[in-house]
Amino acid sequence: MTNSRDAHGGFPAVRARRLRATPAWRRLTAETRLHAADLVLPMFVREGTTQPLPISSMPGIHQHSLDSLRAELNRAAGAGIGGVMLFGVPEHKDATGSGATDPDGILNVATRIAAEEVGDSLVVQTDLCLDEFTDHGHCGVLDPHGGVDNDATLERYREMALVQADSGSQLVGLSGMMDGQTAAVRDALDSAGFAGTATLAYAAKYASAFYGPFREAVQSSLQGDRRTYQLDPANRREGLREAALDIAEGADIVMVKPAMSYLDVLADTAALSPVPVWAYQVSGEYAMIEAAAAHGWIDRERAIDESLTSIRRAGADAILTYWAVEAAERWSRA
């Protein structure tokens, strides 16, 4: 006698476990795959140091000297990852972040080194934001009342874009979350003959608790918070709206940041975006996995790969992750 469930494709005729039975089957039927070329390594370069300095809240990650930067850039290129995103850690800060537009400032010097060392094999990317360079730690210049002056900040971003492009940046990362920043930077680049320099808009960047270790990495001077310009973690539709605004302003790529807690926003953006969508696996995500693994609570390598897979599965075309080189090298040995 035929089981009615058989006729409708149910158990026992359908046994979905067949396609999970062996490693070969699981590999063949995987819907999401990780590849080294889809990873971007964020790197911190510190002015005034002659050796790499460990970041205590991010085990295994360092503030690089210019010499150690060269070595790590070449390791990254050898691992076959897609690119590097550079952040500068200056010795001196001021109210307007003047070091950001100094051609001899640490970020611009590091960019020239990266362009010379690996510019043909990696996409050299630079953080276009003032927070690392201002003594108040905000992503823009302040008005007389202590608030961030959006339009005055855009003028500083335009200046930064030109210096970074002239230093060899192939992709400027607009992470400040100022209204109109993508259009302003695109206009500045095009008007100055840098039409070939691409823009990465941190379109849906949330005011997250998971940035804590990053603040140590860049020696942030921030007092207070950035909730007047970064997105409220409660808002999903607003993230998609911000992405749409940046696309309309000419962004070549849009980003969701952080990744882990905003996979819904990432999936929404990926479903509608005509341009590539990236995600940033931020410092707090890195630190949590490293801390849990150090206590023996989770399998470190499996947790890393699962976290990256979830971001790709949600729709990210590429991922900024501090595990980029380590993961790429490990996958190449598998």
C-alpha positions in Angstrom: 0.0 0.0 0.0 1.4 3.4 -1.0 1.9 5.9 1.9 0.0 9.1 1.1 2.9 11.1 2.1 5.0 9.4 -0.6 2.7 10.7 -3.3 3.2 14.2 -2.0 7.0 14.0 -1.7 7.1 13.4 2.1 8.9 11.0 4.3 9.9 8.1 3.9 10.4 8.6 0.2 12.1 12.0 0.7 15.2 11.7 2.9 17.0 15.1 2.9 19.8 13.6 4.9 21.0 11.8 1.8 22.7 15.0 0.7 24.5 15.4 4.0 25.8 11.9 4.4 29.5 12.5 3.7 32.0 15.4 3.5 31.9 15.0 -0.3 28.1 15.4 -0.4 28.2 18.4 1.9 30.9 20.0 -0.2 29.0 19.3 -3.5 25.7 20.7 -2.2 26.9 23.7 -0.3 24.8 26.8 -1.2 27.4 29.3 0.1 31.1 29.2 -0.5 34.0 31.1 1.0 36.9 32.3 -1.1 40.0 34.3 -0.2 39.3 36.8 -2.9 36.1 37.9 -1.1 38.0 39.0 2.0 39.5 42.4 2.9 41.9 42.8 5.8 41.6 46.0 8.0 45.0 47.2 9.1 46.1 49.7 11.6 49.3 51.7 11.1 50.7 53.7 14.0 52.9 56.8 13.7 56.2 56.8 15.6 56.6 53.1 16.3 59.4 51.0 15.0 57.7 47.6 15.8 54.2 46.2 15.7 52.3 46.8 18.9 49.7 44.2 20.1 46.1 45.3 20.6 45.1 43.8 23.9 41.4 43.5 23.2 42.1 41.9 19.7 44.5 39.0 20.3 46.7 38.5 17.2 46.0 42.0 15.8 48.6 44.8 15.9 49.2 48.4 15.3 51.8 48.2 12.6 55.0 50.1 12.1 55.8 51.1 8.5 58.2 48.2 8.3 55.8 45.6 9.7 53.1 47.0 7.4 55.2 46.1 4.3 55.7 42.5 5.6 52.0 42.1 6.3 50.9 43.6 3.0 53.0 41.0 1.2 51.7 38.2 3.3 48.2 39.4 2.4 48.9 39.5 -1.2 50.4 36.0 -1.1 47.3 34.7 0.7 45.2 35.8 -2.3 42.7 38.0 -0.4 40.9 40.8 -2.2 42.3 43.9 -0.5 43.4 45.8 2.5 41.6 48.7 4.4 44.1 51.0 6.0 43.5 53.0 9.2 46.0 55.6 10.5 46.9 56.1 14.2 48.6 59.5 14.4 50.8 60.8 17.2 49.1 64.2 17.3 45.4 65.1 17.0 43.6 68.4 16.8 40.0 69.7 16.5 39.8 69.5 12.7 41.9 66.3 12.2 44.6 68.1 10.2 46.7 65.0 10.1 44.2 63.4 7.8 45.0 65.8 5.0 48.7 66.1 5.6 50.4 64.3 2.7 53.1 63.2 5.2 50.5 62.0 7.7 50.7 58.4 8.8 47.7 57.2 6.8 48.8 58.8 3.5 52.4 57.6 4.0 51.1 54.1 4.6 48.9 54.3 1.5 51.8 55.1 -0.7 53.7 52.2 0.7 50.7 49.9 0.1 50.3 51.1 -3.4 54.0 50.5 -4.1 54.1 47.1 -2.5 50.9 45.4 -3.5 48.9 47.9 -5.6 48.9 45.4 -8.5 47.7 42.5 -6.5 45.4 43.9 -3.8 42.8 46.7 -3.9 44.4 49.3 -1.6 41.6 50.9 0.4 41.7 53.8 2.9 39.4 54.9 5.7 38.0 58.3 4.9 36.9 59.6 8.3 38.2 62.1 10.8 37.7 60.2 14.0 41.2 58.8 14.3 42.7 62.3 13.8 40.4 64.6 15.9 41.2 65.3 19.6 37.4 65.0 20.4 37.1 61.6 18.6 34.1 62.5 16.4 33.9 61.7 12.7 33.6 65.4 11.8 34.4 68.9 12.8 32.3 70.4 15.7 30.1 73.4 15.6 30.2 76.1 18.4 27.7 74.0 20.5 29.7 70.8 20.3 27.6 69.1 17.7 29.0 67.6 14.5 28.7 70.1 11.7 27.6 68.0 8.8 28.3 70.4 5.9 31.6 71.7 7.3 32.7 68.0 7.7 31.9 67.3 4.0 34.5 69.9 3.0 37.1 68.1 5.1 36.1 64.8 3.5 36.5 66.3 0.0 40.1 67.3 1.0 40.8 63.9 2.5 39.6 62.1 -0.7 42.0 64.1 -2.9 45.0 63.4 -0.6 44.2 59.7 -0.3 43.6 59.3 -4.0 46.9 61.1 -4.8 48.6 58.8 -2.3 47.5 55.7 -4.3 44.2 54.7 -2.7 42.1 52.8 -5.1 39.0 52.8 -3.0 38.0 55.4 -0.3 35.9 54.1 2.5 33.3 56.7 3.5 32.7 55.7 7.1 31.7 59.0 8.7 27.9 58.7 8.1 27.5 62.4 7.2 24.5 63.2 5.0 25.6 63.8 1.4 29.2 62.4 1.9 29.1 60.1 -1.1 28.0 62.8 -3.5 30.5 65.3 -2.1 33.5 62.9 -2.3 32.5 61.7 -5.8 32.3 65.3 -7.0 35.7 66.1 -5.5 37.4 63.1 -7.0 35.9 63.6 -10.5 36.7 67.3 -10.5 40.3 66.7 -9.6 40.9 64.0 -12.2 40.5 61.0 -10.0 37.5 59.5 -11.8 39.1 56.1 -11.5 39.1 56.1 -7.7 36.1 54.1 -6.4 33.9 54.9 -3.4 32.8 52.5 -0.7 29.9 54.0 1.2 29.4 52.7 4.8 25.7 53.1 4.0 24.1 51.3 7.0 26.6 51.9 9.8 24.9 51.5 13.2 25.7 53.0 16.6 26.9 49.7 17.9 28.3 48.4 21.1 30.5 46.1 19.2 33.1 48.7 18.2 34.8 48.7 21.6 38.1 47.0 20.7 38.4 49.2 17.6 38.5 52.3 19.9 41.6 50.8 21.5 43.1 50.0 18.1 42.9 53.6 16.8 43.5 55.1 20.3 40.1 56.9 20.0 39.7 60.2 21.9 35.9 60.0 21.8 33.9 61.4 24.6 30.1 60.6 24.4 28.7 58.8 21.5 27.9 59.0 17.8 24.2 58.4 17.9 23.3 61.7 16.1 24.9 60.4 12.9 25.2 56.6 13.1 22.0 54.5 12.8 19.8 53.4 15.7 20.2 49.6 16.1 16.4 49.4 16.4 15.9 50.5 12.8 15.8 48.1 9.9 14.1 50.1 7.1 16.4 53.1 7.8 19.4 51.0 6.9 17.9 50.2 3.5 17.0 53.9 3.0 20.6 55.0 3.7 21.9 52.4 1.2 19.5 53.7 -1.4 20.6 57.3 -0.8 24.3 56.4 -1.2 23.6 54.4 -4.4 21.7 57.4 -5.8 24.7 59.6 -4.9 27.0 57.4 -7.0 28.5 54.9 -4.5 30.4 52.1 -6.3 29.9 49.8 -3.3 27.7 50.0 -0.2 28.5 48.5 3.2 26.5 47.2 6.2 28.4 47.5 9.6 28.5 45.6 11.9 27.7 42.3 10.2 26.6 39.8 12.9 23.8 41.7 14.5 22.5 43.2 11.2 22.2 40.2 8.8 18.6 41.2 8.2 19.7 44.7 7.0 22.4 43.0 4.9 19.9 40.7 3.3 17.5 43.6 2.6 20.3 45.6 1.0 21.7 42.7 -1.1 18.2 42.0 -2.4 17.8 45.5 -3.8 21.2 46.9 -4.5 22.5 47.2 -8.1 26.0 47.6 -6.8 28.2 45.3 -4.8 27.3 45.0 -1.1 29.9 44.4 1.5 29.8 43.8 5.3 32.3 44.6 8.1 32.9 41.9 10.7 33.8 44.4 13.4 36.3 44.3 16.2 33.7 43.2 18.8 32.7 40.2 16.7 36.4 39.2 16.4 37.0 39.7 20.1 34.0 37.6 21.3 35.0 34.6 19.2 38.7 34.9 20.3 37.7 35.2 23.9 35.3 32.3 23.9 37.8 30.1 22.0 40.6 31.1 24.5 38.4 29.7 27.3 37.8 26.5 25.4 34.1 27.2 25.1 33.9 27.0 21.3 35.9 25.5 18.4 37.7 28.6 17.1 38.2 27.7 13.5 34.7 26.4 13.0 33.3 29.5 14.7 35.3 31.8 12.4 34.2 29.9 9.3 30.6 29.8 10.4 30.5 33.5 11.2 32.0 34.3 7.7 29.6 31.9 6.0 26.6 33.5 7.7 27.6 36.9 6.4 28.1 35.6 2.8 24.8 33.7 3.1 23.0 36.9 4.0 24.2 38.5 0.8 27.6 40.1 1.3 29.8 40.1 -1.9 32.9 40.7 0.2 33.7 40.8 3.9 36.1 43.0 5.9 37.4 40.7 8.6 40.5 40.6 10.8 40.8 36.9 10.1 41.2 37.5 6.3 44.8 36.4 5.9 44.6 33.6 8.5 41.4 32.2 7.0 42.7 32.4 3.4 46.0 30.7 4.3 44.1 27.9 6.1 41.6 27.4 3.3 44.5 27.1 0.8 45.9 24.2 2.9 42.6 22.3 3.2 
